[in-house]
């Protein structure tokens, strides 16, 4: 008898940990975490099982198919944007082949279960490429011409997911996707993302350490904080299928420049040491992404609305959470 589970790949990542906490809080107690490394002690208390291994391991995926009945699959495992530019072939292998492997697993599960598997895929604003002089809020259909390997990977996987969900009848995969902006978390130190300059700045300043920002002080792109990100995933995955007009949705919350973000930080931490050391390649990547995006389709179809604006993010969530995380009292 196969055990019904919710499978999360990349479970140790920023979104993975935030999602596990939310699902556990919602009473979902059949979570299986899939990652290259074991889950930490906090996460192990919230999951029913863990799979330590590689999404490129076909034998491992076949054993998962035989052992479990997957009802929902959150495929979060990926090589992030900066590392994808450094290792483009590896990025394609992990981000594209890995995603196709998981979609194939979901197809097999749909046939075995005689029921479609809900499949969540996190995409990114890296799928866009724009002229920074374009100040319009970009919709899902515009400027889908990525200039980075990460963006190319994400856009291709969006299309493959939509293709799979529509091709197989009766439907075996219920593919749902969000294009995320940069995400700021107080609990995990970001690694490998081109949008990491704001969370890196936040953690460095709170720890009273110097930080050299790798993009210009007036650079602008969309961001949100982790609770809104995982809340959006939960909201989309629990929306009625007949209410969803699209497979892929934008969401966002705020879009501060590093200078604006730092000025808010200074309201809480008065002694800061932040300078700018521009990384031309990473600056070029951010400059190819929109300054803001239009998320009205998500609002109309499944009621998306961010809980936190930028000021509330600091006051209500980030500063109290960081004080607890680092066991300090902010000035």
Residue frames relative to the residue before (quaternion, step in Angstrom):
aa qw qx qy qz dx dy dz
X 1.0000 0.0000 0.0000 0.0000 0.00 0.00 0.00
X 0.2961 -0.7690 0.5396 0.1727 3.59 -0.56 1.16
X 0.4132 -0.7241 0.5065 0.2198 3.54 -1.01 0.88
X 0.4236 -0.6967 0.5183 0.2579 3.59 -0.89 0.94
X 0.0427 0.8204 -0.5653 0.0742 3.56 -0.78 1.03
X 0.3182 -0.6358 0.6535 0.2595 3.47 -1.52 0.14
X 0.1612 -0.8184 0.5484 0.0586 3.60 -0.51 1.16
X 0.0577 -0.7867 0.6147 0.0059 3.57 -0.91 0.98
X 0.1769 -0.7642 0.6116 0.1033 3.58 -0.65 1.12
X 0.7747 0.2591 -0.2213 0.5327 3.58 -1.11 0.61
X 0.1912 0.8543 -0.4670 0.1244 3.53 1.20 0.65
X 0.6698 0.5099 -0.3073 0.4438 3.61 1.13 -0.48
X 0.5377 0.6513 -0.3953 0.3611 3.58 1.25 -0.18
X 0.7550 -0.3914 0.2771 0.4472 3.54 -1.36 0.07
X 0.7208 0.4149 -0.2525 0.4945 3.56 0.75 -1.04
X 0.6169 0.5804 -0.3465 0.4032 3.58 0.98 -0.83
X 0.6928 0.4655 -0.2822 0.4728 3.58 0.84 -0.96
X 0.6536 0.5071 -0.3179 0.4633 3.58 0.98 -0.80
X 0.6598 0.5108 -0.3058 0.4587 3.57 1.01 -0.82
X 0.6316 0.5303 -0.3358 0.4551 3.59 0.95 -0.82
X 0.6483 0.5200 -0.3196 0.4553 3.58 0.94 -0.86
X 0.6773 0.4888 -0.2975 0.4623 3.57 0.92 -0.89
X 0.6714 0.4969 -0.3080 0.4555 3.60 0.85 -0.94
X 0.6343 0.5242 -0.3221 0.4681 3.57 1.01 -0.82
X 0.6474 0.5174 -0.3063 0.4684 3.56 1.01 -0.87
X 0.6773 0.4844 -0.2762 0.4799 3.58 1.14 -0.69
X 0.6035 -0.6075 0.3409 0.3879 3.59 1.27 0.10
X 0.4739 0.6460 -0.4625 0.3797 3.59 1.22 0.28
X 0.0192 -0.8518 0.5200 -0.0602 3.57 -0.32 1.27
X 0.6116 0.5322 -0.3711 0.4528 3.57 1.14 0.60
X 0.2864 0.7950 -0.4847 0.2258 3.57 1.16 0.68
X 0.0966 -0.7539 0.6476 0.0545 3.55 -1.02 0.92
X 0.2397 -0.7892 0.5569 0.0983 3.55 -0.68 1.17
X 0.1079 -0.7909 0.6023 0.0066 3.58 -0.85 1.05
X 0.2668 0.7521 -0.5605 0.2214 3.57 -0.58 1.16
X 0.6458 -0.5266 0.3905 0.3914 3.55 -1.31 0.23
X 0.7770 0.2413 -0.1098 0.5710 3.57 1.17 -0.64
X 0.6229 -0.5436 0.3926 0.4029 3.61 -1.19 0.41
X 0.5317 -0.6010 0.4897 0.3409 3.56 -1.22 0.52
X 0.5286 -0.6153 0.4660 0.3533 3.57 -1.17 0.51
X 0.7293 -0.4624 0.2801 0.4194 3.56 -1.27 0.31
X 0.6317 0.5357 -0.3395 0.4457 3.58 0.99 -0.81
X 0.6912 0.4758 -0.2818 0.4652 3.58 0.88 -0.93
X 0.6230 0.5648 -0.3437 0.4180 3.60 1.01 -0.78
X 0.6320 0.5303 -0.3304 0.4584 3.57 1.16 -0.52
X 0.7179 0.4446 -0.2354 0.4811 3.58 1.25 -0.36
X 0.7003 0.4374 -0.2642 0.4985 3.59 1.23 -0.21
X 0.4630 -0.6836 0.4928 0.2747 3.55 -1.21 0.51
X 0.7893 -0.0248 0.0453 0.6119 3.57 1.21 -0.52
X 0.1457 -0.7753 0.6008 0.1296 3.55 -1.25 0.28
X 0.2184 -0.7420 0.6235 0.1140 3.52 -1.17 0.74
X 0.1361 -0.7906 0.5949 0.0502 3.56 -0.61 1.15
X 0.4880 0.6481 -0.4544 0.3680 3.55 -0.42 1.19
X 0.6072 -0.5866 0.4444 0.2997 3.51 -1.44 -0.06
X 0.4687 -0.6828 0.4838 0.2829 3.58 -0.93 0.88
X 0.6205 0.5286 -0.3429 0.4669 3.61 1.29 -0.14
X 0.5533 0.6073 -0.3812 0.4241 3.59 1.32 -0.07
X 0.2854 -0.8063 0.4948 0.1536 3.59 -0.14 1.29
X 0.6226 0.5385 -0.3473 0.4493 3.60 1.06 -0.66
X 0.6422 0.5157 -0.3158 0.4711 3.56 1.01 -0.82
X 0.6616 0.5041 -0.3106 0.4602 3.59 0.92 -0.86
X 0.6384 0.5161 -0.3302 0.4659 3.58 1.03 -0.70
X 0.6418 0.5107 -0.3287 0.4682 3.59 1.04 -0.71
X 0.6068 0.5324 -0.3449 0.4789 3.59 1.13 -0.67
X 0.6424 0.5412 -0.3129 0.4433 3.57 0.97 -0.89
X 0.6977 0.4723 -0.2655 0.4687 3.56 1.00 -0.83
X 0.7208 0.4818 -0.2505 0.4308 3.57 1.02 -0.82
X 0.8198 0.2630 -0.0879 0.5010 3.57 0.93 -0.91
X 0.2778 -0.6718 0.6476 0.2282 3.50 -1.42 0.28
X 0.1693 -0.8244 0.5369 0.0581 3.55 -0.23 1.30
X 0.1798 -0.7908 0.5776 0.0931 3.58 -0.72 1.06
X 0.7802 0.0617 -0.0346 0.6215 3.58 1.13 -0.71
X 0.0867 -0.7875 0.6098 0.0230 3.56 -1.02 0.86
X 0.1049 -0.7721 0.6263 0.0245 3.55 -0.73 1.15
X 0.1130 -0.8296 0.5459 0.0305 3.57 -0.26 1.28
X 0.0219 0.8484 -0.5226 0.0812 3.56 0.07 1.36
X 0.5140 0.6681 -0.4168 0.3402 3.61 1.20 -0.36
X 0.2364 0.7657 -0.5685 0.1860 3.58 -0.87 0.97
X 0.3897 -0.6228 0.6059 0.3053 3.51 -1.36 0.26
X 0.3848 -0.7840 0.4413 0.2063 3.59 -0.56 1.16
X 0.7971 -0.4323 0.1818 0.3805 3.51 -1.37 0.37
X 0.7038 0.4544 -0.2938 0.4602 3.61 0.74 -0.96
X 0.6706 0.4815 -0.2983 0.4791 3.59 0.92 -0.85
X 0.6100 0.5572 -0.3525 0.4396 3.59 1.09 -0.61
X 0.6442 0.4972 -0.3254 0.4815 3.59 1.09 -0.62
X 0.6589 0.5036 -0.3046 0.4684 3.58 1.08 -0.69
X 0.7985 0.1493 -0.0404 0.5817 3.57 1.06 -0.82
X 0.0793 -0.8653 0.4921 0.0525 3.61 0.57 1.14
X 0.6506 0.5067 -0.3375 0.4539 3.62 0.96 -0.71
X 0.6393 0.5078 -0.3114 0.4862 3.56 1.04 -0.81
X 0.6258 0.5444 -0.3321 0.4491 3.57 1.02 -0.81
X 0.6587 0.4985 -0.3145 0.4676 3.57 0.91 -0.87
X 0.6437 0.5325 -0.3217 0.4457 3.56 0.98 -0.84
X 0.7223 0.4309 -0.2502 0.4797 3.58 0.80 -1.02
X 0.7671 0.4287 -0.2163 0.4254 3.55 0.68 -1.14
X 0.7520 0.3542 -0.2105 0.5145 3.59 1.01 -0.73
X 0.7093 0.4275 -0.2734 0.4892 3.60 0.65 -1.07
X 0.6350 0.5371 -0.3280 0.4481 3.59 0.99 -0.80
X 0.6666 0.4920 -0.3016 0.4718 3.58 0.96 -0.85
X 0.6396 0.5066 -0.3301 0.4746 3.60 0.96 -0.80
X 0.6053 0.5504 -0.3515 0.4552 3.60 1.06 -0.72
X 0.7011 0.4597 -0.2755 0.4703 3.59 0.90 -0.90
X 0.6132 0.5234 -0.3464 0.4796 3.58 1.08 -0.63
X 0.6310 0.5241 -0.3219 0.4727 3.58 1.06 -0.77
X 0.6245 0.5251 -0.3252 0.4780 3.57 1.04 -0.80
X 0.6591 0.5039 -0.3090 0.4650 3.59 0.95 -0.87
X 0.6167 0.5411 -0.3415 0.4585 3.60 1.04 -0.73
X 0.6559 0.5032 -0.3055 0.4725 3.56 0.93 -0.92
X 0.6567 0.5133 -0.3033 0.4618 3.54 0.98 -0.85
X 0.6302 0.5398 -0.3337 0.4474 3.57 0.99 -0.81
X 0.6608 0.4946 -0.2988 0.4790 3.57 1.02 -0.81
X 0.6703 0.5004 -0.2983 0.4597 3.58 0.94 -0.91
X 0.7424 0.4254 -0.2146 0.4710 3.56 0.93 -0.96
X 0.2731 -0.7678 0.5132 0.2693 3.55 1.28 -0.46
X 0.6556 0.4194 -0.2883 0.5578 3.51 1.12 0.83
X 0.4958 -0.6710 0.4427 0.3286 3.64 -0.87 0.79
X 0.3621 -0.6990 0.5771 0.2174 3.54 -1.14 0.76
X 0.3625 -0.6946 0.5715 0.2439 3.59 -0.87 0.91
X 0.0689 -0.8132 0.5773 -0.0276 3.56 -0.65 1.17
X 0.1062 -0.8001 0.5887 0.0441 3.58 -0.60 1.16
X 0.0532 -0.7875 0.6140 -0.0035 3.54 -0.96 0.99
X 0.2543 -0.7713 0.5626 0.1547 3.60 -0.72 1.03
X 0.0988 -0.7815 0.6142 0.0479 3.56 -0.63 1.11
X 0.3972 -0.7303 0.5314 0.1628 3.55 -1.28 -0.15
X 0.5645 -0.5669 0.4712 0.3714 3.55 -1.27 0.38
X 0.4676 0.6649 -0.4461 0.3746 3.61 1.27 0.01
X 0.5427 0.6084 -0.4114 0.4076 3.63 1.22 -0.21
X 0.6588 0.4989 -0.3089 0.4708 3.59 1.24 -0.36
X 0.0303 -0.7476 0.6590 0.0769 3.50 -1.33 0.35
X 0.0479 0.8292 -0.5479 0.0993 3.55 -0.56 1.16
X 0.4778 -0.5608 0.5720 0.3605 3.47 -1.43 0.04
X 0.4667 -0.7135 0.4423 0.2783 3.60 -0.67 1.07
X 0.5633 0.5806 -0.3991 0.4317 3.59 1.23 -0.19
X 0.5781 0.5534 -0.3729 0.4695 3.55 1.32 -0.24
X 0.1095 -0.8401 0.5312 0.0125 3.57 -0.26 1.27
X 0.4284 0.7005 -0.4665 0.3288 3.58 1.28 0.19
X 0.4880 -0.6126 0.5231 0.3361 3.55 -1.23 0.47
X 0.3413 -0.7914 0.4771 0.1721 3.57 -0.47 1.25
X 0.3017 -0.7443 0.5708 0.1709 3.56 -0.95 0.94
X 0.7221 -0.4699 0.3022 0.4079 3.55 -1.31 0.30
X 0.7159 0.4789 -0.2589 0.4372 3.61 1.03 -0.72
X 0.6547 0.5535 -0.3032 0.4159 3.60 1.21 -0.39
X 0.8895 0.1411 -0.0489 0.4318 3.52 -1.38 0.45
X 0.3089 0.7473 -0.5279 0.2596 3.60 1.02 0.78
X 0.4224 0.6780 -0.4703 0.3752 3.52 0.51 1.26
X 0.0806 -0.8687 0.4861 0.0502 3.60 0.63 1.15
X 0.3002 -0.7620 0.5549 0.1460 3.54 -1.16 0.74
X 0.6830 0.4329 -0.2848 0.5147 3.59 1.27 0.01
X 0.6188 -0.5403 0.4113 0.3950 3.56 -1.22 0.45
X 0.6297 0.5434 -0.3240 0.4508 3.58 0.98 -0.86
X 0.6767 0.4874 -0.2896 0.4698 3.57 0.91 -0.92
X 0.6293 0.5260 -0.3278 0.4688 3.59 1.03 -0.80
X 0.6404 0.5302 -0.3125 0.4594 3.57 0.97 -0.90
X 0.6906 0.4942 -0.2860 0.4438 3.56 0.82 -1.02
X 0.6716 0.4980 -0.3098 0.4527 3.59 0.86 -0.91
X 0.6406 0.5226 -0.3248 0.4594 3.57 0.97 -0.83
X 0.6856 0.4831 -0.2901 0.4608 3.59 0.90 -0.90
X 0.5620 0.5649 -0.3828 0.4675 3.60 1.13 -0.56
X 0.7032 0.4803 -0.2658 0.4518 3.54 0.83 -1.06
X 0.6406 0.5140 -0.3205 0.4719 3.58 1.02 -0.80
X 0.6457 0.5246 -0.3196 0.4537 3.60 0.96 -0.86
X 0.6637 0.4883 -0.2985 0.4817 3.57 0.94 -0.88
X 0.6310 0.5420 -0.3218 0.4522 3.56 1.02 -0.83
X 0.6722 0.5000 -0.2952 0.4594 3.58 0.87 -0.99
X 0.6907 0.4991 -0.2977 0.4304 3.56 0.87 -0.94
X 0.7195 0.4318 -0.2500 0.4831 3.59 1.12 -0.59
X 0.6385 0.5798 -0.3264 0.3868 3.59 1.08 -0.68
X 0.7709 0.3902 -0.1978 0.4628 3.55 0.81 -1.03
X 0.0119 -0.8108 0.5815 -0.0663 3.52 -0.66 1.17
X 0.4273 -0.2382 -0.8586 0.1530 1.56 -1.64 1.86
X 0.6673 -0.5451 0.3214 0.3929 3.56 -1.10 0.69
X 0.1937 -0.8006 0.5633 0.0649 3.53 -0.84 1.07
X 0.7589 0.2214 -0.1383 0.5966 3.57 1.27 -0.41
X 0.1696 -0.7401 0.6446 0.0896 3.55 -0.98 0.95
X 0.0875 -0.8524 0.5154 -0.0062 3.57 0.19 1.37
X 0.0339 0.7879 -0.6109 0.0700 3.56 -0.82 1.08
X 0.0454 -0.8349 0.5444 -0.0672 3.56 -0.80 1.04
X 0.1297 -0.7573 0.6358 0.0744 3.54 -1.16 0.77
X 0.2734 -0.7104 0.6222 0.1826 3.55 -1.08 0.82
X 0.1963 -0.8269 0.5221 0.0716 3.54 -0.30 1.33
X 0.3889 -0.6301 0.6052 0.2924 3.53 -1.31 0.44
X 0.7080 -0.3443 0.3181 0.5282 3.60 -1.17 -0.44
X 0.2105 -0.7847 0.5747 0.0988 3.57 -1.06 0.78
X 0.1921 -0.7844 0.5851 0.0735 3.56 -0.91 1.01
X 0.0021 -0.7980 0.6013 -0.0418 3.56 -0.78 1.11
X 0.3754 -0.7273 0.5220 0.2402 3.62 -0.99 0.75
X 0.7060 0.5174 -0.2479 0.4153 3.58 1.20 -0.42
X 0.7690 0.2552 -0.1642 0.5627 3.60 1.16 -0.37
X 0.3917 -0.7021 0.5475 0.2319 3.55 -1.01 0.88
X 0.3928 -0.7535 0.4706 0.2376 3.62 -0.56 1.08
X 0.0297 -0.7877 0.6154 0.0041 3.57 -1.15 0.67
X 0.8707 0.1992 -0.1358 0.4286 3.54 -0.95 0.93
X 0.6207 0.5454 -0.3575 0.4353 3.59 1.21 0.01
X 0.4833 -0.6772 0.4707 0.2938 3.58 -0.98 0.79
X 0.6703 0.4749 -0.2965 0.4871 3.60 1.19 -0.44
X 0.4456 0.7434 -0.4208 0.2680 3.59 1.25 0.12
X 0.4491 0.7280 -0.4502 0.2562 3.61 1.18 -0.16
X 0.6728 0.4767 -0.3219 0.4652 3.64 0.96 -0.66
X 0.6857 0.4442 -0.3203 0.4794 3.66 0.80 -0.79
X 0.6081 0.5358 -0.3586 0.4632 3.62 1.06 -0.65
X 0.6410 0.5184 -0.3156 0.4699 3.57 0.96 -0.87
X 0.6458 0.5441 -0.3114 0.4357 3.56 0.91 -0.97
X 0.7146 0.4504 -0.2642 0.4655 3.58 0.74 -1.05
X 0.6471 0.5251 -0.3273 0.4454 3.60 0.97 -0.78
X 0.6782 0.4908 -0.2935 0.4615 3.57 0.87 -0.95
X 0.6474 0.5195 -0.3230 0.4546 3.59 0.93 -0.85
X 0.7123 0.4235 -0.2449 0.5034 3.59 1.07 -0.75
X 0.4399 -0.7184 0.4323 0.3217 3.58 1.34 0.15
X 0.4678 0.6415 -0.4612 0.3961 3.55 0.98 0.90
X 0.5362 -0.6159 0.4530 0.3578 3.61 -1.10 0.57
X 0.0843 -0.7903 0.6049 0.0497 3.57 -1.16 0.59
X 0.1845 -0.7572 0.6192 0.0960 3.54 -1.02 0.91
X 0.2861 -0.7837 0.5338 0.1380 3.54 -0.38 1.27
X 0.3369 -0.7958 0.4744 0.1678 3.58 -0.75 1.03
X 0.6948 0.3463 -0.3003 0.5543 3.61 1.26 0.24
X 0.6548 -0.5373 0.3680 0.3835 3.55 -1.25 0.41
X 0.6267 -0.6080 0.3514 0.3379 3.55 -1.12 0.72
X 0.7171 0.4174 -0.2551 0.4965 3.60 1.19 -0.44
X 0.3652 0.7329 -0.4910 0.2974 3.60 1.26 0.24
X 0.0613 -0.8192 0.5703 -0.0004 3.55 -0.91 0.88
X 0.1775 0.7511 -0.6228 0.1283 3.56 -0.95 0.95
X 0.6041 -0.5890 0.3844 0.3746 3.64 -1.15 0.41
X 0.0368 -0.7724 0.6340 0.0060 3.54 -1.23 0.71
X 0.0137 -0.7492 0.6579 0.0750 3.50 -1.44 0.05
X 0.4490 -0.6625 0.5062 0.3213 3.59 -1.22 0.19
X 0.7187 -0.5180 0.2751 0.3734 3.52 -1.22 0.65
X 0.6449 0.5218 -0.3703 0.4180 3.68 0.79 -0.75
X 0.6508 0.4913 -0.3221 0.4810 3.60 1.02 -0.72
X 0.6303 0.5476 -0.3389 0.4336 3.60 1.01 -0.77
X 0.7320 0.4084 -0.2548 0.4821 3.60 0.75 -0.99
X 0.5841 0.5601 -0.3704 0.4559 3.58 1.14 -0.53
X 0.6369 0.5258 -0.3211 0.4634 3.58 1.04 -0.79
X 0.6228 0.5323 -0.3382 0.4630 3.59 0.99 -0.80
X 0.6720 0.5005 -0.2923 0.4609 3.55 0.86 -1.00
X 0.6585 0.5207 -0.3055 0.4494 3.56 0.94 -0.93
X 0.6790 0.4843 -0.2930 0.4675 3.59 0.87 -0.92
X 0.6949 0.4862 -0.2893 0.4440 3.59 0.86 -0.92
X 0.7244 0.4030 -0.2446 0.5030 3.59 1.19 -0.40
X 0.4537 0.6619 -0.4625 0.3769 3.57 1.27 0.21
X 0.5345 -0.6084 0.4762 0.3427 3.58 -1.13 0.65
X 0.5518 -0.6539 0.4104 0.3153 3.55 -0.86 1.01
X 0.6868 0.5005 -0.3000 0.4334 3.60 0.93 -0.81
X 0.6106 0.5360 -0.3510 0.4654 3.58 1.30 -0.10
X 0.6472 0.5378 -0.3071 0.4446 3.58 1.25 -0.40
X 0.2291 -0.7957 0.5508 0.1048 3.55 -0.59 1.17
X 0.7738 0.2572 -0.1222 0.5658 3.58 1.24 -0.37
X 0.4665 -0.6357 0.5285 0.3144 3.54 -1.32 0.25
X 0.7920 0.2887 -0.0759 0.5326 3.56 1.10 -0.82
X 0.0262 -0.8215 0.5677 -0.0459 3.56 -0.82 1.06
X 0.3969 -0.6507 0.5954 0.2541 3.52 -1.28 0.62
X 0.0779 0.7404 -0.6656 -0.0522 3.52 -1.33 0.39
X 0.0565 0.7878 -0.6123 0.0350 3.57 -1.20 0.49
X 0.2665 -0.7613 0.5654 0.1724 3.56 -1.32 0.10
X 0.7863 -0.1541 0.1437 0.5809 3.62 0.68 -1.08
X 0.1979 -0.8033 0.5541 0.0922 3.61 -1.19 0.37
X 0.0693 0.8422 -0.5307 0.0655 3.60 0.57 1.11
X 0.4552 -0.6033 0.5637 0.3334 3.54 -1.29 0.31
X 0.6504 -0.4947 0.3762 0.4367 3.64 -1.17 0.29
X 0.6329 0.5385 -0.3335 0.4453 3.59 1.04 -0.77
X 0.6672 0.4884 -0.2997 0.4759 3.60 0.93 -0.86
X 0.6391 0.5243 -0.3174 0.4647 3.56 1.01 -0.83
X 0.6599 0.5058 -0.2987 0.4685 3.58 0.96 -0.88
X 0.6381 0.5293 -0.3349 0.4477 3.60 0.94 -0.78
X 0.6371 0.4971 -0.3270 0.4899 3.60 1.06 -0.67
X 0.6229 0.5458 -0.3316 0.4519 3.55 1.00 -0.82
X 0.6499 0.5443 -0.3111 0.4298 3.57 1.00 -0.83
X 0.5652 0.5781 -0.3952 0.4362 3.59 1.20 -0.28
X 0.7383 0.3753 -0.2061 0.5212 3.58 1.23 -0.46
X 0.7693 0.1676 -0.0878 0.6103 3.58 1.10 -0.74
X 0.2514 -0.8327 0.4795 0.1160 3.56 -0.34 1.25
X 0.7265 0.3714 -0.2238 0.5330 3.59 1.12 -0.60
X 0.1446 0.8098 -0.5485 0.1499 3.59 0.00 1.29
X 0.1509 -0.7687 0.6172 0.0735 3.52 -1.21 0.64
X 0.2248 0.7687 -0.5532 0.2291 3.55 0.18 1.34
X 0.0161 0.7751 -0.6305 0.0364 3.55 -0.90 0.99
X 0.4258 -0.7020 0.5146 0.2473 3.57 -1.28 0.07
X 0.0447 0.7542 -0.6521 0.0638 3.53 -0.88 1.07
X 0.2260 -0.8494 0.4650 0.1057 3.53 0.15 1.37
X 0.2126 -0.7252 0.6441 0.1187 3.52 -1.01 0.98
X 0.4045 -0.7727 0.4302 0.2331 3.56 -0.29 1.28
X 0.6645 0.5092 -0.3156 0.4468 3.60 0.94 -0.83
X 0.6895 0.4615 -0.2879 0.4781 3.57 0.91 -0.88
X 0.6016 0.5426 -0.3509 0.4696 3.59 1.10 -0.67
X 0.6436 0.5288 -0.3180 0.4528 3.57 0.97 -0.87
X 0.6411 0.5241 -0.3250 0.4568 3.58 1.01 -0.81
X 0.6821 0.4794 -0.2940 0.4674 3.58 0.83 -0.97
X 0.6459 0.5355 -0.3197 0.4402 3.57 1.02 -0.77
X 0.6508 0.5072 -0.3238 0.4630 3.59 1.17 -0.43
X 0.6364 0.5216 -0.3247 0.4664 3.60 1.27 -0.21
X 0.5912 -0.6020 0.3892 0.3697 3.61 -1.08 0.55
X 0.5126 -0.6297 0.4929 0.3127 3.55 -1.21 0.59
X 0.7826 -0.0173 0.0223 0.6219 3.55 1.20 -0.54
X 0.1949 -0.7870 0.5763 0.1029 3.58 -1.19 0.50
X 0.4495 -0.6758 0.5288 0.2482 3.53 -1.26 0.56
X 0.0428 -0.8244 0.5644 -0.0044 3.60 -0.59 1.11
X 0.2579 0.8105 -0.4928 0.1835 3.59 1.18 0.56
X 0.6010 0.5679 -0.3717 0.4220 3.63 1.07 -0.61
X 0.6413 0.5112 -0.3218 0.4732 3.60 1.01 -0.77
X 0.6318 0.5243 -0.3253 0.4692 3.58 1.02 -0.77
X 0.7033 0.4811 -0.2709 0.4479 3.57 0.87 -0.98
X 0.7567 0.4255 -0.2233 0.4433 3.61 0.87 -0.93
X 0.8489 0.0553 -0.0054 0.5256 3.60 0.88 -0.81
X 0.6254 -0.6379 0.3114 0.3239 3.52 1.17 0.68
X 0.2886 0.7808 -0.5111 0.2142 3.58 1.16 0.48
X 0.2133 0.7281 -0.6382 0.1306 3.51 -1.09 0.86
X 0.4194 -0.7141 0.4825 0.2852 3.64 -0.69 0.94
X 0.4357 -0.6933 0.5128 0.2579 3.53 -1.06 0.79
X 0.7936 0.3091 -0.1160 0.5110 3.55 1.05 -0.83
X 0.2239 -0.6953 0.6612 0.1707 3.54 -1.04 0.85
X 0.7485 -0.4129 0.2466 0.4566 3.61 -1.23 0.06
X 0.6871 0.4832 -0.2968 0.4543 3.61 0.80 -0.94
X 0.6591 0.4970 -0.3050 0.4749 3.58 0.95 -0.85
X 0.5846 0.5863 -0.3677 0.4233 3.58 1.07 -0.72
X 0.6821 0.4627 -0.2810 0.4916 3.57 0.96 -0.86
X 0.7508 0.4607 -0.2371 0.4097 3.53 0.60 -1.19
X 0.7758 0.3780 -0.1817 0.4714 3.55 0.81 -1.05
X 0.8296 0.2606 -0.0975 0.4840 3.57 0.93 -0.87
X 0.7628 0.4380 -0.2669 0.3937 3.61 0.38 -1.20
X 0.7097 0.4645 -0.2867 0.4454 3.60 0.69 -1.03
X 0.6725 0.4670 -0.3252 0.4731 3.68 0.80 -0.81
X 0.6617 0.5114 -0.3130 0.4502 3.60 0.97 -0.82
X 0.6635 0.5003 -0.3032 0.4664 3.58 0.98 -0.83
X 0.6090 0.5424 -0.3509 0.4603 3.59 1.05 -0.72
X 0.6760 0.4823 -0.2838 0.4795 3.56 0.99 -0.85
X 0.6629 0.5317 -0.3032 0.4312 3.56 0.93 -0.95
X 0.7802 0.3141 -0.1601 0.5167 3.59 0.91 -0.94
X 0.3630 -0.7556 0.4721 0.2727 3.58 1.33 0.00
X 0.5013 0.6097 -0.4422 0.4259 3.53 0.84 1.07
X 0.3207 -0.6875 0.5996 0.2549 3.53 -1.35 0.09
X 0.3567 -0.7441 0.5270 0.2034 3.55 -0.61 1.18
X 0.6003 -0.5974 0.3967 0.3542 3.59 -1.03 0.84
